C-alpha cells in the first residue's frame, strides 16, 4: 500500500500532521485539501501516474521555509517530503508517483 496515494491522502483532510526537521524545529499542520494536477492519469507508457498537491494550513506559531521535513501521522507513518511555503500560513507538497499494484 502506498501511504501517499491520492486516495489515502484524501482520507486525511481535516486531520493534523506533525512535522519536524533535523535541527529540532517542530510544527503541526492541518491537511486542508488535495488537488489533482494535469498529468494525473495514464502516461505515454500505459502506466497510471498520480500527480497531485497536498495543501496544508499551519497554526501560525512557526514559519517553515521551503525544504525537506519529516511528516508523521498514525495513518501515514513517518515520511520525509519536500515542503513549499505558498503564502501566509499555507504550505503544499507535490506528489508525482507511479502507482504500483
Buried (B, 14 or more C-beta within 10 A) or exposed (E): EBEBBBEBBEEBEEEEBBBBBEEEBEBBBBBBBBEEEEEBEEEEEEEEBBBBBBBBBBEEEEEBEEEEBBBBBEEBEEEEBEBBBEEEBBBBBBBEBEEEE
